[in-house]
Amino acid sequence: MSWLTGYRRLNHRYERHPRNYLAILGLAAALCCYKRFLKLTM
């Protein structure tokens, strides 16, 4: 979870519905993995 701290919407839970929060969490995790993958392949 520490590598997700750069995403402001995840720092404080602004979303009222859990499914919206989980969708943003999944998107942030996918972006972090994609950025890490790009660093490893270059």
PDB file of N, CA, C and O in Angstrom, chain B, residues numbered from 101:
ATOM      1  N   MET B 101       0.805  -1.195   0.000  1.00  0.00           N
ATOM      2  CA  MET B 101       0.000   0.000   0.000  1.00  0.00           C
ATOM      3  C   MET B 101       0.850   1.262   0.000  1.00  0.00           C
ATOM      4  O   MET B 101       0.352   2.328  -0.361  1.00  0.00           O
ATOM      5  N   SER B 102       2.097   1.176   0.387  1.00  0.00           N
ATOM      6  CA  SER B 102       2.901   2.389   0.473  1.00  0.00           C
ATOM      7  C   SER B 102       3.147   3.009  -0.896  1.00  0.00           C
ATOM      8  O   SER B 102       3.302   4.227  -0.985  1.00  0.00           O
ATOM      9  N   TRP B 103       3.189   2.225  -1.957  1.00  0.00           N
ATOM     10  CA  TRP B 103       3.428   2.796  -3.273  1.00  0.00           C
ATOM     11  C   TRP B 103       2.177   3.396  -3.877  1.00  0.00           C
ATOM     12  O   TRP B 103       2.236   3.937  -4.982  1.00  0.00           O
ATOM     13  N   LEU B 104       1.046   3.320  -3.192  1.00  0.00           N
ATOM     14  CA  LEU B 104      -0.177   3.950  -3.673  1.00  0.00           C
ATOM     15  C   LEU B 104      -0.416   5.317  -3.046  1.00  0.00           C
ATOM     16  O   LEU B 104      -1.446   5.940  -3.306  1.00  0.00           O
ATOM     17  N   THR B 105       0.512   5.793  -2.228  1.00  0.00           N
ATOM     18  CA  THR B 105       0.308   7.064  -1.542  1.00  0.00           C
ATOM     19  C   THR B 105       0.383   8.258  -2.475  1.00  0.00           C
ATOM     20  O   THR B 105      -0.051   9.345  -2.094  1.00  0.00           O
ATOM     21  N   GLY B 106       0.904   8.109  -3.661  1.00  0.00           N
ATOM     22  CA  GLY B 106       0.980   9.208  -4.609  1.00  0.00           C
ATOM     23  C   GLY B 106      -0.356   9.560  -5.247  1.00  0.00           C
ATOM     24  O   GLY B 106      -0.463  10.575  -5.935  1.00  0.00           O
ATOM     25  N   TYR B 107      -1.358   8.750  -5.031  1.00  0.00           N
ATOM     26  CA  TYR B 107      -2.671   8.993  -5.605  1.00  0.00           C
ATOM     27  C   TYR B 107      -3.560   9.651  -4.558  1.00  0.00           C
ATOM     28  O   TYR B 107      -3.941   9.028  -3.566  1.00  0.00           O
ATOM     29  N   ARG B 108      -3.888  10.935  -4.796  1.00  0.00           N
ATOM     30  CA  ARG B 108      -4.585  11.736  -3.788  1.00  0.00           C
ATOM     31  C   ARG B 108      -5.959  11.205  -3.443  1.00  0.00           C
ATOM     32  O   ARG B 108      -6.376  11.305  -2.289  1.00  0.00           O
ATOM     33  N   ARG B 109      -6.671  10.650  -4.391  1.00  0.00           N
ATOM     34  CA  ARG B 109      -8.026  10.177  -4.105  1.00  0.00           C
ATOM     35  C   ARG B 109      -8.008   8.979  -3.163  1.00  0.00           C
ATOM     36  O   ARG B 109      -9.019   8.679  -2.527  1.00  0.00           O
ATOM     37  N   LEU B 110      -6.893   8.302  -3.068  1.00  0.00           N
ATOM     38  CA  LEU B 110      -6.815   7.150  -2.185  1.00  0.00           C
ATOM     39  C   LEU B 110      -6.353   7.526  -0.780  1.00  0.00           C
ATOM     40  O   LEU B 110      -6.551   6.756   0.160  1.00  0.00           O
ATOM     41  N   ASN B 111      -5.737   8.700  -0.625  1.00  0.00           N
ATOM     42  CA  ASN B 111      -5.278   9.107   0.704  1.00  0.00           C
ATOM     43  C   ASN B 111      -6.444   9.284   1.668  1.00  0.00           C
ATOM     44  O   ASN B 111      -6.409   8.792   2.796  1.00  0.00           O
ATOM     45  N   HIS B 112      -7.461   9.980   1.222  1.00  0.00           N
ATOM     46  CA  HIS B 112      -8.690  10.136   2.005  1.00  0.00           C
ATOM     47  C   HIS B 112      -9.803   9.527   1.184  1.00  0.00           C
ATOM     48  O   HIS B 112      -9.866   9.716  -0.031  1.00  0.00           O
ATOM     49  N   ARG B 113     -10.639   8.831   1.816  1.00  0.00           N
ATOM     50  CA  ARG B 113     -11.675   8.117   1.077  1.00  0.00           C
ATOM     51  C   ARG B 113     -12.818   9.074   0.737  1.00  0.00           C
ATOM     52  O   ARG B 113     -13.729   9.283   1.539  1.00  0.00           O
ATOM     53  N   TYR B 114     -12.753   9.649  -0.461  1.00  0.00           N
ATOM     54  CA  TYR B 114     -13.763  10.595  -0.908  1.00  0.00           C
ATOM     55  C   TYR B 114     -15.004   9.902  -1.452  1.00  0.00           C
ATOM     56  O   TYR B 114     -16.101  10.459  -1.408  1.00  0.00           O
ATOM     57  N   GLU B 115     -14.838   8.718  -1.950  1.00  0.00           N
ATOM     58  CA  GLU B 115     -15.952   8.014  -2.577  1.00  0.00           C
ATOM     59  C   GLU B 115     -16.920   7.488  -1.523  1.00  0.00           C
ATOM     60  O   GLU B 115     -16.507   6.949  -0.496  1.00  0.00           O
ATOM     61  N   ARG B 116     -18.181   7.648  -1.786  1.00  0.00           N
ATOM     62  CA  ARG B 116     -19.193   7.178  -0.839  1.00  0.00           C
ATOM     63  C   ARG B 116     -19.484   5.690  -0.995  1.00  0.00           C
ATOM     64  O   ARG B 116     -19.788   4.994  -0.026  1.00  0.00           O
ATOM     65  N   HIS B 117     -19.386   5.227  -2.219  1.00  0.00           N
ATOM     66  CA  HIS B 117     -19.701   3.821  -2.484  1.00  0.00           C
ATOM     67  C   HIS B 117     -18.418   2.994  -2.524  1.00  0.00           C
ATOM     68  O   HIS B 117     -17.447   3.393  -3.166  1.00  0.00           O
ATOM     69  N   PRO B 118     -18.404   1.867  -1.858  1.00  0.00           N
ATOM     70  CA  PRO B 118     -17.188   1.038  -1.827  1.00  0.00           C
ATOM     71  C   PRO B 118     -16.735   0.563  -3.202  1.00  0.00           C
ATOM     72  O   PRO B 118     -15.534   0.437  -3.443  1.00  0.00           O
ATOM     73  N   ARG B 119     -17.669   0.299  -4.101  1.00  0.00           N
ATOM     74  CA  ARG B 119     -17.254  -0.196  -5.422  1.00  0.00           C
ATOM     75  C   ARG B 119     -16.495   0.871  -6.203  1.00  0.00           C
ATOM     76  O   ARG B 119     -15.597   0.543  -6.977  1.00  0.00           O
ATOM     77  N   ASN B 120     -16.844   2.152  -6.010  1.00  0.00           N
ATOM     78  CA  ASN B 120     -16.096   3.217  -6.673  1.00  0.00           C
ATOM     79  C   ASN B 120     -14.685   3.319  -6.106  1.00  0.00           C
ATOM     80  O   ASN B 120     -13.720   3.494  -6.849  1.00  0.00           O
ATOM     81  N   TYR B 121     -14.575   3.210  -4.795  1.00  0.00           N
ATOM     82  CA  TYR B 121     -13.258   3.252  -4.154  1.00  0.00           C
ATOM     83  C   TYR B 121     -12.406   2.082  -4.616  1.00  0.00           C
ATOM     84  O   TYR B 121     -11.222   2.250  -4.906  1.00  0.00           O
ATOM     85  N   LEU B 122     -12.997   0.907  -4.686  1.00  0.00           N
ATOM     86  CA  LEU B 122     -12.245  -0.273  -5.128  1.00  0.00           C
ATOM     87  C   LEU B 122     -11.837  -0.162  -6.594  1.00  0.00           C
ATOM     88  O   LEU B 122     -10.776  -0.654  -6.978  1.00  0.00           O
ATOM     89  N   ALA B 123     -12.663   0.475  -7.409  1.00  0.00           N
ATOM     90  CA  ALA B 123     -12.306   0.668  -8.818  1.00  0.00           C
ATOM     91  C   ALA B 123     -11.104   1.606  -8.938  1.00  0.00           C
ATOM     92  O   ALA B 123     -10.193   1.347  -9.725  1.00  0.00           O
ATOM     93  N   ILE B 124     -11.096   2.686  -8.167  1.00  0.00           N
ATOM     94  CA  ILE B 124      -9.968   3.618  -8.191  1.00  0.00           C
ATOM     95  C   ILE B 124      -8.721   2.944  -7.640  1.00  0.00           C
ATOM     96  O   ILE B 124      -7.622   3.162  -8.149  1.00  0.00           O
ATOM     97  N   LEU B 125      -8.881   2.136  -6.618  1.00  0.00           N
ATOM     98  CA  LEU B 125      -7.752   1.397  -6.049  1.00  0.00           C
ATOM     99  C   LEU B 125      -7.163   0.435  -7.075  1.00  0.00           C
ATOM    100  O   LEU B 125      -5.943   0.341  -7.204  1.00  0.00           O
ATOM    101  N   GLY B 126      -8.013  -0.277  -7.801  1.00  0.00           N
ATOM    102  CA  GLY B 126      -7.542  -1.192  -8.838  1.00  0.00           C
ATOM    103  C   GLY B 126      -6.834  -0.473  -9.966  1.00  0.00           C
ATOM    104  O   GLY B 126      -5.823  -0.953 -10.479  1.00  0.00           O
ATOM    105  N   LEU B 127      -7.360   0.672 -10.353  1.00  0.00           N
ATOM    106  CA  LEU B 127      -6.723   1.463 -11.404  1.00  0.00           C
ATOM    107  C   LEU B 127      -5.358   1.982 -10.964  1.00  0.00           C
ATOM    108  O   LEU B 127      -4.401   1.951 -11.739  1.00  0.00           O
ATOM    109  N   ALA B 128      -5.266   2.455  -9.738  1.00  0.00           N
ATOM    110  CA  ALA B 128      -3.986   2.949  -9.221  1.00  0.00           C
ATOM    111  C   ALA B 128      -2.964   1.817  -9.136  1.00  0.00           C
ATOM    112  O   ALA B 128      -1.793   2.015  -9.459  1.00  0.00           O
ATOM    113  N   ALA B 129      -3.392   0.652  -8.711  1.00  0.00           N
ATOM    114  CA  ALA B 129      -2.478  -0.488  -8.629  1.00  0.00           C
ATOM    115  C   ALA B 129      -1.998  -0.899 -10.027  1.00  0.00           C
ATOM    116  O   ALA B 129      -0.828  -1.232 -10.213  1.00  0.00           O
ATOM    117  N   ALA B 130      -2.901  -0.873 -10.995  1.00  0.00           N
ATOM    118  CA  ALA B 130      -2.518  -1.223 -12.363  1.00  0.00           C
ATOM    119  C   ALA B 130      -1.526  -0.213 -12.921  1.00  0.00           C
ATOM    120  O   ALA B 130      -0.572  -0.592 -13.600  1.00  0.00           O
ATOM    121  N   LEU B 131      -1.742   1.070 -12.641  1.00  0.00           N
ATOM    122  CA  LEU B 131      -0.808   2.092 -13.108  1.00  0.00           C
ATOM    123  C   LEU B 131       0.562   1.935 -12.462  1.00  0.00           C
ATOM    124  O   LEU B 131       1.584   2.106 -13.127  1.00  0.00           O
ATOM    125  N   CYS B 132       0.591   1.613 -11.180  1.00  0.00           N
ATOM    126  CA  CYS B 132       1.876   1.401 -10.497  1.00  0.00           C
ATOM    127  C   CYS B 132       2.626   0.215 -11.094  1.00  0.00           C
ATOM    128  O   CYS B 132       3.837   0.282 -11.308  1.00  0.00           O
ATOM    129  N   CYS B 133       1.910  -0.859 -11.358  1.00  0.00           N
ATOM    130  CA  CYS B 133       2.546  -2.037 -11.954  1.00  0.00           C
ATOM    131  C   CYS B 133       3.045  -1.733 -13.362  1.00  0.00           C
ATOM    132  O   CYS B 133       4.116  -2.196 -13.755  1.00  0.00           O
ATOM    133  N   TYR B 134       2.280  -0.961 -14.118  1.00  0.00           N
ATOM    134  CA  TYR B 134       2.686  -0.593 -15.469  1.00  0.00           C
ATOM    135  C   TYR B 134       3.943   0.268 -15.445  1.00  0.00           C
ATOM    136  O   TYR B 134       4.857   0.052 -16.241  1.00  0.00           O
ATOM    137  N   LYS B 135       3.997   1.237 -14.542  1.00  0.00           N
ATOM    138  CA  LYS B 135       5.185   2.088 -14.432  1.00  0.00           C
ATOM    139  C   LYS B 135       6.411   1.269 -14.039  1.00  0.00           C
ATOM    140  O   LYS B 135       7.501   1.491 -14.566  1.00  0.00           O
ATOM    141  N   ARG B 136       6.236   0.326 -13.117  1.00  0.00           N
ATOM    142  CA  ARG B 136       7.347  -0.522 -12.694  1.00  0.00           C
ATOM    143  C   ARG B 136       7.802  -1.426 -13.840  1.00  0.00           C
ATOM    144  O   ARG B 136       8.999  -1.656 -14.016  1.00  0.00           O
ATOM    145  N   PHE B 137       6.858  -1.933 -14.609  1.00  0.00           N
ATOM    146  CA  PHE B 137       7.189  -2.773 -15.755  1.00  0.00           C
ATOM    147  C   PHE B 137       8.001  -1.995 -16.785  1.00  0.00           C
ATOM    148  O   PHE B 137       8.958  -2.522 -17.352  1.00  0.00           O
ATOM    149  N   LEU B 138       7.616  -0.729 -17.027  1.00  0.00           N
ATOM    150  CA  LEU B 138       8.363   0.085 -17.975  1.00  0.00           C
ATOM    151  C   LEU B 138       9.793   0.325 -17.499  1.00  0.00           C
ATOM    152  O   LEU B 138      10.722   0.316 -18.308  1.00  0.00           O
ATOM    153  N   LYS B 139       9.980   0.540 -16.204  1.00  0.00           N
ATOM    154  CA  LYS B 139      11.339   0.741 -15.671  1.00  0.00           C
ATOM    155  C   LYS B 139      12.199  -0.498 -15.842  1.00  0.00           C
ATOM    156  O   LYS B 139      13.393  -0.400 -16.129  1.00  0.00           O
ATOM    157  N   LEU B 140      11.592  -1.665 -15.667  1.00  0.00           N
ATOM    158  CA  LEU B 140      12.352  -2.914 -15.762  1.00  0.00           C
ATOM    159  C   LEU B 140      12.730  -3.257 -17.190  1.00  0.00           C
ATOM    160  O   LEU B 140      13.765  -3.882 -17.422  1.00  0.00           O
ATOM    161  N   THR B 141      11.912  -2.861 -18.146  1.00  0.00           N
ATOM    162  CA  THR B 141      12.179  -3.241 -19.530  1.00  0.00           C
ATOM    163  C   THR B 141      13.081  -2.255 -20.255  1.00  0.00           C
ATOM    164  O   THR B 141      13.579  -2.568 -21.337  1.00  0.00           O
ATOM    165  N   MET B 142      13.304  -1.083 -19.695  1.00  0.00           N
ATOM    166  CA  MET B 142      14.160  -0.098 -20.378  1.00  0.00           C
ATOM    167  C   MET B 142      15.563  -0.121 -19.868  1.00  0.00           C
ATOM    168  O   MET B 142      16.404   0.645 -20.337  1.00  0.00           O
TER     169      MET B 142
END
